[in-house]
Amino acid sequence: MDISLILTALFFCVLFLIALWGMHKTKTLNDFFLGGETLGPWILAISYGTAYFSAVVFIGFAGQFGWLRSFDALWIGVFNALCGAVLAWLVLGKQTRKMTRRLGAMTMPEFFSARYNTNGMKVVSALIIFLFLLPYSASVFAGLTYLFHNVFGLEMWIVLTVITFVTGEYIICGGYKAVARIDFLQGAIMFVGAILMVIFVVHYFGGFQEAISKSAKFYQERLAEGSANPGNPLGVKTIPGLIFWSVVFMTSFAPWALPQMVHKFYALKDEKQIVRGAIVCFAFSLVIGCSAYFVGALSHQLPSEIIDKAVVSGKVDTNALVPLIFLQALPKPLLALILLLVLSASMSTLSGLVLVASSAVSIDLYKGYYAPNRSDKHYLRIMRTLSLLFIVLSYVITLCNPSWIVPLMSLSWGAVAGSFLSPYLFGLFWRRTTKLGAYAGMWSGLIIVNGIYWGLYFKCGSGVAKAYTPVAASIAMVVPFFIVPIVSLMTKPVAPETVSLAFGDNENE
C-alpha cells in the first residue's frame, strides 16, 4: 500500500482519538465554541496561522500567482505575515478580548449587537457569516480534492466524501477544545513540512541559485511567448498590477475582520500573552506563506511535457501546477508528509469556518431570538447539528464546480471583510461610532463587492468577474472606512452607558 495513504490513515486515527478526548471534555456551549476561554498564546497563535492558510493558498493562490507573476508572488506571503498575522495580533488582540468580555459577547454578531445596542445587526451579520462562508468552505474542499486527485488519481467525489466525514467527525464531537489541539498538531506538521518541501524542491531543480535563475528566465520566455502567440497554452499573460496588489491587500487585511480569525482572540486565556502570540504567529505565517508561493513560482521550471498535463481546453489549469511539482520533486515519504501539510492546513481552516458559521445561527439567531431560555446542553446539540449542516452544504457546493478555487475565496473574503472590517475596527477604537454608521459601513461593503462582481459577470462574462474579484473585495474593504465616520458624525450616538461598558470606563473606580 502507498505510504501516503498509510500516513493519512494514521493521521485520521489520531484526529479521531483527539476528538473523543474533546467530546469528553466538552460540557458547555462555551467549551464547544471557545474552549472554555483557557487557551494559551502558543496554541491560539498556531491555530490562527493554520486557519489562515489552507489548500486554497497552496493549490490555488500559489499555483496561479506563481505562474502569472513568478517570484513577485512572494510579496503575498510577506505581507500576509506582517499585516495579516503580527499586526493583527498587536492591534486587535488585547482590545478585542477586553471588550468582548465586558460586553459578554461570544461571537462577532453578538459583539455588534452589544456594542451598537441593536439586535438587528446581530441578525444581519449572522446571515452574512453563514451565507458567505459557505463558498469559502467549498473553495477549501475544492483545493484538497485537486491535490488528492492529481497525486493519487482518485475520483474527486471519493476524496471529498472522506475528507468531509473526517472533518465533520472531529469538529462535531470535540468542539474547539479538540480543534485547538488538533490545530497545534497540524501546525507542527505544516511548519516542518513547508521547510522540507522547499529544501527538496530546490534540490530537485539544481540548488537555490539555479532554481531561482532558471525559473525567472523561463518565466520571461513564456511571457514573451504569450505576447507573441496568445494561442500558446504555455505562454503567460501576466495579470495587471491592480489585480495582483489587490490580492496582496485583500489577503493581508481581510483576516482582521473574518470571524474565524477574530474568534481566536475571544478564546485567549491571558491578554498579557498577546505579544508572544504575535511573534509565534508571525514566524509561522512567514514560513508557510513564503514557502507556498516560492514553490509555485518554480512551476516554470517544470518540463513542457509535464506542464502539458495541466492544460485543459487550451489553457494551463494553475490549480494543477503545485501538485505536479510535488509529484516530480518529492520522494514518496516526503510526498506523504506534504499531503498531510496541505490536508492539515485545510482541515484547520475548515474547522474555524464551521464553528463560526454554525455559531451564527445557533448562538446569534436561535438562542438570541427563537429559544432564549433553553438549557446549555440544548444549545450544544443545536450547534453540533448546524455544524453538520454547514459541512454538508459545503460538500454539495464543491461537487457543483471545484475549479473556482480562488474566485470563491476572494468573493467570500470580500463580502465578509467588506461588511465587518470598518464597523468592527471603529467599534473597538472610536467611541463616537453610531448604530447607523455601523449599518452604513456593513451594507456598503456588502453591496460594493457583490455589485462589482455580478456587474462584471453579466456584462463581461465569468472570466473577467473571476479575475477582478480581489479588486472588488479590496474596494469593498476600503470604502466603508470613509462612510462609517461620516454617517456616525451625522447620526445619534450610542447610549452613553453602552459606550462606557464597552470601553471599561468604570473598571478602575
N, C-alpha and C positions, 0 to 999 in steps of 0.2 A: 504493500500500500504506500502511496505517496506520503513522504514525511510532512508535507504541508498540511495534508488532510489530518494526519495523526496529531500534529501540534494544535491544529484548530479545534479538533475534538477535545483534546486535553484542556485547552483554554476554556471551551464552553463548559466543561465539567467543573472547573474552578469557579466560574461565574455562577453556576448553579449552587455550589456549596455556600458561596458568599451570600447569595440571595436567600438561602434557607436561614443563614445566621441573621440577616437583616429582617426577615419575616418574624423571627423570634424576638428581636429587639424592638420592632416597630409596634407600639401600642396605641399611639395617638396620631391625630392628623398632623400635628406639629412634627412628630418623629418622621412621618412619611414624607413631608414636604421640605422640612428644614433640618432634618437630622437632629432634632432636639435643641438646635442652636448651640451646640457644644463642640463644633469642629474647629481645629486649629488652622493656622495660615498655610502650612505646607500642603495639607490635604486640599484645602479650598483653592490655593493658587494653582495646583496641578489640575484640579477639577475645572477651574476656569479655562486653563490652557487647552485641556482635552475637549472642552465644549466649543472652543474657538475654532479648532482645526478638525476637519473631517475628510472623508473621501472626496468631497466637493473641491477641497483645496488640492489634495494630492493627485486626483484624477482629472477634474475639470479645469480648475484655475491654473495649476502648474503646467498641464499639457497645453492648454490654449495659449497662455501668455508666454510660456517658454518657446513655443513655436512661432508666435506672431511678433514677439518683442525681444527674443533672445535673453541676454543677461540683464536687460532693463527690468525684467520680471522680479529680480531680487529686491528692488525697491519696495515691492508689495510686502515681502516678508519683513524688511527692516522697519517700515512704518507701522506694520501690524504690531511688532514687538514694542516699539517706542510709544505709540499712541493708543493702540487697542489694548495693550497689556499694562505696562508700568504706569503710564499716565492715568489710565482709567482707575487703577487701584489707588493712586495717590490723591486724585481729585475727588473721586466718588466714594471710596470705601468707607471712610470714617463718618462722613455726613449721612450717607445712606443708612448705615447701621444705626446711628443715633436717632435719626428722625423716624425711621420705620418702627423702632421700638417705642418711641414716645407716642406715636400715633396708633400703635397696636396693629400695624399692617404686616401681613404675611406675604402679600403679592403686590405687583405693580398696580393693578386696578384698585386694590384696597388703599394703596398709598395715594393715588389720585383722588379717590373718594374722600379720604380723611383730610388730605392736605387742602383741597379746594372746597370741602364741605358740600359735596354734591354726589348723590347716588347715581345720577345719570351717567357720569363719567366712568363709573365702575362698569356699567353695562356696555358702553361703547368700547372701552379699552379691552374688556374681556372678549368681546366678539372679534375685535381686530386680532387679538392674540391667537384665538383658536382658528380663525379662518385663514390667516396669512402665514402662520407657522406650519400649516399643513403642506403647502407646496415646498417649503424649505426642508421639512422632514422627508418628503418624497425625493428631493434632489440628493439628499444624503444616501437614501436607499439606492437610488439610481447609480451613484458613484460606486457603491460597493458591488452592485451587480455587474457593472462594466469590468471591474477589476477581476472578479472571480470568473466571469465568462471568458475573458481574454487569456487568463492564466490556465484555467482548468478545462476550458471548452464546455463548461456546464451550461445548461439552459438557464436563462435569466430568471425565469419564474421559480425554478428549483432553488437557486441561490437566495432569491428574495424571500421565499417562504421560510427557509431555515433561519435566516438572519432575523426575520420578523418574529419568529417563535422564540428564539433565544433572548432577543432584546426585550420582548414583552414579558417573558418569564421573570427576569431579574429585576425589572422595574416594578412590575405589579406586585411581586412578592416582597421585595426588600425595601422599596421606597428609597429615600435619599440617604438613609443610614448605610444601605448596601451600595447605592450608586456612588457615593463619595469614595468608599474604599475601593470599589472596582475602578473608578476613575484614576485613583492613585496607582493601582497596579497597571492599568492601561497606559498611564502617563510614563511609567518607568519603561515599559515596552517601547513606546513611541520615541522616547529620548535616546535610548540605546540603539534602537533600530534605525533611526534617522542618521545617526553618526556613522554606523556601519554601512548603511545604504550609500552614503556619499563616498566613503572610502573605497568600497568595492566597485562602484560605478566609475569613479575616477580612474581606478587602476585598470579597469576593462578598456577605457578609452585612451590609455597610454600615459597616465600621470596627470597631475593637476594642471601644469602649464600647457601640456599638449592638448588636454581635453578642452580647455578654455579657448586656446588659439584656433584649433580646428573647428570647434563649434561656431565660433564667431565668424570664421572665414566661410563656412558652409552656409551660414545664415545670410551673409551678404550676397553670396552667389545665388541662393534661392530667391532672395529679394529682387535681384536683377532679373532672374528668370520670370518671376511673377509679373514684373513690369513689362518685359518684352513679349511674353506669351501668357496672357491671362488664362488661357485654357489648360495650362500645365498644372495638374493637381498638386505637384510637389513644389510649385512656385509659391512664394509667400507674398501675400498682400498685407502689409503691415497695417495695424489698426491706428486710427488717429490718436494723437496725444490726448485729446479731450476725453476719449473713452478710457484710455489707459490710466490717466491720473484720476479720473472719476472712480475707477476700481480701487486705486490706492486709498483715496479719501473714504469711500464707502466702507471698505473692509477694515479700515483703521478706526473709524469713529462710530459706525453703526453699533458695535458691541456696547457702547456706553448706554444704549437705551434698549437693548434686546433683553427681554425678561429672563431668558435662560442664563444670561451672563450676570445681570444685576442680582439675580437670586442668590448668587454666591456670597454677596456682601450681607444679605439678610441673615445668613446662617453662621457668620463669624462668631467665635466664642469671645474674642477679646479684640477690641479696636486698636489696642496698643501694638498688635502684631501685624498691622497693615503694611508697614514699610518692609518687613521681612517677606511678607506675601508678595509684594510688588517686585522685589528682587528675584524671587524664585520664579514668578510668572514671566518676568522679562527674559531670563535666561532660557527658560523652557520654550517660550514663543519664538525667540530668535533662532534657536537651533531647529525647531520644527519647521517654521515658515521658510527660512532661507534654504534649508535642505530640500524642501519640496520644489521650490522654484528653480534652484540650481540644477537639479536633476532634469526638470522639464526643459531647461534651456539647452541641455545636452542632446535633446532629441534630434537636432540637425546633424549630429554625427552618426546617426544610425544609417546603415547602407540603404540605398534607394529601394532595393528589393524587399527590405524589412518594412520600410515606411509604406510601401505599396499595399501591405496587408491592412493598413489603416484607411485606405482610400475607399470611400463609399460615395457612389453617384458622382464620381468625378471630383470629389473634394476630400481632403485629409480630415478624418474624424479625430480631432485633437484629444478626445477623451481616451483614445486607444494608445496614444503615444507612450505615456509613462508605463503602463503595463508591458508594452513591447520592450522598453528599456530594461525593466525588471527581468523579463524572460531571457534577454540576451546577455545581461551583465552579471546576474547574481547566481551563485551556486545554489543548489537545491535547499540546503539547510537555511541559508540566509534568506532565500526567497520566502520560505515558510515564515521567518521572523518578520519580514516586511509585510507580508499578508496580514499578520497579526497586528502590525503597526497601523495599517490603514483601517483594519477592522476595529481596532481599539479606538482610534480617533473618531470613527463614525458612530460607534455604539455609544460612546460617551456624549457625543453631540446629540444623538437621538434621545438619550435618557433625559438630558436637560430640556429638550423640546417637549417631550411627552409630559414631564412633570409640570412645566409652567402652563402648557396648553390645557391639560386636564384640570389644573387648579383654577383656571379662568372660568370654567363652567361650574365645577363642584364647589369651590370656595366662594367665588365672587358672585355667581348668579344663583346657583341652587341654595347654598347656605345663606347668602345675603338677602335673597328675596323669597324664594319659594318655600323653604323649610328652615327658618332661622333657629328653631328651638329643639332640634333633634340631638341625639347623643353623638358623642365624638366617634364612636365606632360606626355609626350610620354614615357619617360623612366620609370616613375612611373607606368604607365599601363603595360609596358613590365615586370617590376619586379613583379607586382601582378600576372600576367599571369604565369610567371615562378614559382612563389611560389606555385600556384595551381598545376602546372605540377609536381613539386617535391613531393608534398603531395600525389598525385595520384600514382606516380611511387612507392613511399614507401609503399603505401597501397597494390599494386599489389605484391611486393616482399614479404611482410608479409604473404599474403594469400598463397604463394607458400610453405613456410616452416617456421612456427613460432617457432620451437624448438631450432634453432641455436642462442639463445639469446647472450650468452657470446662470442662464436667464431666470430659472426658478428661484435660485438662491438670491439673486440680485433683486428681483421683484419682491420677494418676501422681506428681505432686509430693508429695502426702501420703504415699503408700506409700514412696517412696524417701527423702524427707527425714525422715519419721517413723521409719523404720528406722535411718538413718545419723547423724542430727544429734547425738544425745546420745553414742553411742559414739565418734563422731569428735572432738567437742569435748573430752569428758572424756579421751580418749586423748591428745590433744595437750597438755593443760594439767594433768591431775591424775594423779600417779604411782600413786596407790592404786587406780585403776580396774582391776577384775579381768576375767578372761575371762567369768565367769558374769554379772557386772554388765553387760558389753557385750552379751552374748547377750540378757539380760533386756530391755535397752533396745531392741535391734533387733526382737525378736519382739513386744514390747508395742506399739511404734509400728505395725508391720505389721498386727497383729490389730485394733487400735483403728480405724484408718482403714477397713479392709475390713468390720469388724463393724458400724460405724455406717452405712456406705454401703449395704451389702447388707441390713442390718436395715430401713432406711428404704425400700429398693427393694421388698422383699417385703411390707412392712406398709402402706406409704403410696403406693407407686407410683413410677414412674421420675421424675416431675416433682419430687416432694419430695426424692428422693435426689439428683437433679442439683443442686437449689437449695442443699442443705446439704452438698455435697461439700467446699467450702472450710472449713466448720466442723469437719467430720470430720478434714480434713487438719491443721488448726491444733491440735486436741486431741491428735492423734497425734504432733505435733512437741513438745508441751509436757510431757505426762505422763511420758515416759521420763526427763526430767531429774530427776524425783523417784525413779524406780525404780532407775536406774543407781547412784547413790551408796549407797542403802540396801542393795542386793544386794551391792555391792562391799565395804562395810564388814563384811558377814556372811560373806564367802567368801574363799578362799585367794588371796593376792596373786600377781601375775605374777612369774616368776623375776627376782631382782634384776639378773642380768646383762642380761636383755632390757630392763628399765626403764632401766638405766644406758646401754645402747647407744642407746635411743630418745631419751633426754634429753641425750646427749653428755657424760656425767659425766667421761669420761677424755680429752676433746679437748684440754684445757689442761695435761695432765700432761707 
